[in-house]
Amino acid sequence: MKAGIVGLPNVGKSTLFNALTNAGALAANYPFATIDPNVGVVPIPDPRLGIIQEYIKTQKIIPAILELVDIAGLVKGASTGEGKGNAFLGHIKDVDAIVQVVRCFEKAPGGEDITHVEGSVDPIRDIEIIELELILADIQKMENAASKARRNAKGGDRDAIARMKVIELLDPILESQKPARSLELSDPDLIKARDMLGLITTKPILYIANVSDDDPNGEGALAVKVREHAESVGAVMVPVCAQIESELSELDEADKIEMLADMGMSEPALGKLARAAYNLLGYQSYYTAGEKEVRAWTIPIGCKAPQAAGVIHTDFEKGFIRVECFSVDDLIEHKSEKAIKEAGKMRVEGKGYTMHDADVCNFLFNV
């Protein structure tokens, strides 16, 4: 799962990115990795992994991961060459979701003034600026795709005909400064054609309201505006104080728990962000457990067993025979795999099985 973090200058984007990726570095039993200066891989907090290891002893825990891409160069006028121009497009085109950091504080901790690039703090205006730049980039991309699709459509190419239909439907939407995700499609051919266009604004969006340290739960007027906007467009908003997260990322576990309690917070931002991204993208987790490791795997809701097996290795999907599975709740109730089998709770499922969240699986395959 990969998310691209965007935001105007001086909204706290880089502070938050550094805090989240440093928190990943401190996570137990997981090797934090920096792929390049603006990409970090962090573990997704999942208490069910600890529960599984309590009953099935393993050497290590491997959680699912969230890849965060700090996307630079996105400023007002980027689509026409301002700032770093369209340099951001190379990073943002491959992400699964867009995470926009929006400034919802007037002054930094300690009362320091931080100049906003637009001269004032207005989160809704900032959201509209970023969205417009992404829409303009999509318009340019669609114009480039239209001429090729039009030529191929004349020759009877079915995919090209579908692409032209989608382009015709999207054109008035983008020109009216609405994102491509506003277009609802049900025809599988048109959905496939839309996805092949690779437009940025088809990606789901999650807003992070970067709040002040005296409003960690985002109850202030500016954060409320972002929450209401997110709800109005079917998006998600998560309140985060980047400054608090930066301080938390430097602490050991005991001090972190104490600071969270002092701030009236139940957990660091990474947990909230990961769950929100999971829900936004329609993902769920299943688990494998053995002597070497217990591991979380990310799959779409509705995924069939062979495709879930393929997440581990393509050979598992190609040679899929069946899956033996039980739930984490079954493990809590019966305490061991042996007891689960004796209680008749171990399920044997075939190719048509739809995976459940929190399944613990053993795949049988032959290639």
N, C-alpha and C positions, 0 to 999 in steps of 0.2 A: 504494500500500500504506500503510495507516494503522494505527498501533498506539497504544493508550491506556495511559499509564503510571499505575499505581495503587500505593498503599502507605500504611501508617500514618505519622503524624507522626514526625519524627526518625529515619527509616530511610535518608536520603540521596537521596530521590526527586528533589527539586528540584535538588540539587547535580549529580546525574547528568544530568538533563534539560538543565540549563544547559551542562554540559560537552559533551554530544553535539551540541547545536545550535550551540554556538560552534565546535566542530570543523568543522561544516558550513560555517560562515562562512569558515573558512580554506582550504577545499578549492579547488584551482585550477580555473579555467574553469567554475565553477558559481555562479550567483547565489543566495546564501542568502536565505531569506525568512522573516520572522516574520509569520504571518497575524494573530495577536492575541497577547496576553501569555502565553498558555499553549499555543500551537501553533507548532511549528518544522518546517521542511522541510529535510532534510539529504540529501546524495548518498550512494548506496550504493557503497562501494569495489568496484571491478571491474577487475582488471588486464587483462582481455581487451580493454577499450576502448583501452588504450595499445598493445596488440599490433596491433589493427586499424589504428590511426593510423600505426603504423610503416610499414605497407605501402600504405595508402590515405591519402594526405595530405589532411587536412581542416583547416578553420579553427578548429574547436573540438570539444571532447568534451562530450557531455551524458549523464551517468549516469542510471540509474533513481533514483527518490527514495523515501525513507521519511518519511512524515509522522508526527511524534511529538506526541501530545496529553498534556499534563501535567494529569491529572484530579484536581482538588481536591475536598475535602469528603467524602472517603471515610474515615470513622472508625467505631469500634465504636458501634453504635446509629444509624448514618446512615439506615437504612431506616425508623426511627421518629422521625426528626427531629433526631438529635444532630448536632453540627457544623453543616455546611451542608445537612443533611438530604439530600433527593434531588436537590440541585442538580447533583451529578455525573452524573446520568442523561442530561442533555442533551448531554453531551460523549461519554459512553461508548457510547451506542447506535449511533453511526455508525462505530465503529472496526472493523477486520478482525480484530484480535487484542488480547488483554489482556496487558500486561507488568507483572507485579507485582515491585516492588523489595522485597527482604526483607533486613533488617539481620542481618549475620553477623559483626559485630565488637563487642567489648566496649567499647573506648575509641577515641576519635578519635586520629589521628596527633599525637604529642607527649604522649600520655597524658591528654588532656582527657576528662573524663566528660561524656557526652551522655545526658541522662535519657530513658529509653524511656517512651512514654506508658502502657505496661502495667506499668512498674516493674521489668522484667527483660528480658534478651535471650533470646528463644525464637522462632526463625524459623518453626517448625511451627505454634505457637499463632497467630502473626501471619497466616500463610497461611490458617488456619481462620477467623480473624476476618473477613478480607476476603471469603473465599468465602461465608461465611454472610450477610454483608450483601448480596452480589450475588444469592444465592439468595432471600433475603427480598424483594428488589426484584422478582425474577422472579415470585414467588408472587403479589405484588400485581398485577403486570401481567397475569398469566394469569387471575386472578379477574375483572379488568375485561374481558378479551377473551371469557371464557366465556359471559357472559349474551348478548352479541350473537351469538356463534357458535351458541348453543343455539336462539335464535329463528330464525335463518336456516336452520339445519339442519332444523327442523320443516317449513319450506317446500320442502325438497328441494334446497337449494343444495349442489352437490357440494363446492365448496371449504370451505363451512362444516361439512359432515359430516366432511371430512378433518381440519379444525381441531379439532372436538370429539373425534375419535378420538385425536389427538395430545395434547390437553389431558388426556384420561382416562389416557393412558399416562404423562404427565409428572407428574401430580398426586402420586402416591405417591413418586416419585423426589425431587421437590423437598421434599415434607413430611418425608422421611427425611434431609434436609439434604445431598443429593447434587446436583451440578450437572446441568443439562439435557443437557450433552454426554454424560452417561452413557448416555442412551437411544440405542441403535443402531437405525437404520432402514434399510430397503432399498427400500421402496415409494416410487417417485418422487413420488406424490401426497402421501404423508405427509411426505416430506422438504420438499416445497414448502410444505406447511401449517405445519410446524415453523418454517421460515425466515420465514414471514409473521408469526409471533407476535413476532419481534424480541427474543427473550430474550437477556439478557446472557451467561448461563452456557452458551449453545451455542457461544460464541466460543472458539477455541483460546487456551490460556494459555501464556505463557513466563515463567519465574521468573528474575529477576536477583538473584543472591546478592551483595549489597554487602559485600565483604570488606575486611579491613584491608590496609594497604600492605605488610605483611610476608607476606601470603598472596595475591598477585595471581592465582594460578591456581586458587584455591578448593580447597585441599587440607586445610584445617582442619576440625575436628569439626562446627562449625555449618554450613559450606557443604556438607559431605558429607551432612548430614541433609536439606538442601534438594534436593540431587541425587538422593538415594534416593527422596524423596517424589515428585519430578517423574517419575522412571522408573516409579514405582508407579501413577501416574495417566495415563501416556502423554503427559506434557508434556515440556518442554525446560527445562534450567537452564543459564544462562550466568554464570560468575563475573566480577565487575567490581569494581574499586576506584574508587568515585566520586571520591575525593580525587586519585588518580593521574590519572584522566581529566581532571579539572579543571585540573591542572598541565600535562598534555600539550596541552590545547586552546589554551594560551597560547604555545606554542613554535613556532618555525619548523621546517621539515622536517628540517634537519640535527640540530638539538638534540633534536627529537622521537625520531629514530632512535637517538641516543645514549642518551637516557633509557630508551627501551624495552629496549635491550640491557642497561643497568645493572640494570633491574628483572627481567630474565629473561623478557621478554614479546616475542612475535613481532609484535604489532600492537595498535593501540588497540581499545577496546571496540566501536566502531561497526561494524567489520568482522565481529566475532563475532556481534553482535546482529543485523545485517542478514542474515547467512547463516542464523542460527537461525530468524529470522522467515520467511525465504524457504522453508526446509525445512518449517517448521510449517504454513504456509499452502498448501504444494504449488505454489509458483511457480517459474518459470524465466525466463531472459532470451533475447531475440533482438535482433539489431542491424540498423540501417540505416547505410549509409556513403556519403557523396558529397562534393562539393567543399566544401560549407558546414559539414557536421558529421558526426560519427559518434555514434550515439545508441543507448542501451540502452532496451528496452521490456519491461515486465513482463507476463507472461501465465501462466495456470494450466497446469500440466503436463497434457498431453492436448488442448490447444487446437488446433483446426483452423485451416488457413491463412486462410480468410476472416475468422474471428473475430479472429485475430492482426492482420490488416490493419486491422480496425475499431478497434483500440486507437489507431492513428495518426489515423484519421478515419473516421467512419461511411460516407462515400462510398466509401472503399476496400473496405469489406465489401459494400456494396450492389452495386457494379459490378465485383466481383472477377472477373478472368479467369484469372490464373495467378500463380505466384510463382517467380522465379529465385533459387536459394539455394545456398550452400556453407557449410562450417563454418570456424570460426576455425582449427582444425587444418589444414584444406586451405590456408588462406592462409599459415600458417607454413611449410608444406611447399613451396608453389609460388610464393610471394612476390608474386603479383599476380593480379588477376581475369582478365587475359588468359591467363596461364599456366594458371590453373585451368580455363578453357574449353578450352584446347588439350589438357589432360590428360584431358578428358572428365569432370571432377569437378563442373562446374556443372550442378545439377539443375533441371529444370523440372517443377513440381508443380501439381496442380489443386486443386479444392475439397475433396477428401477427404484431403488431406495433413495428417498430424499433425505439428505443429511439434516440432523438436528443440531442446534447450538449446544455445545458442551458434551457432544459424543466423545467417548474414548474408544479408539478404533484399532483393530488389527486387520490389515488387508491381506487377503490371500490372492496370489496372482501367479501366472505361468507364462513365460515368454520363450 
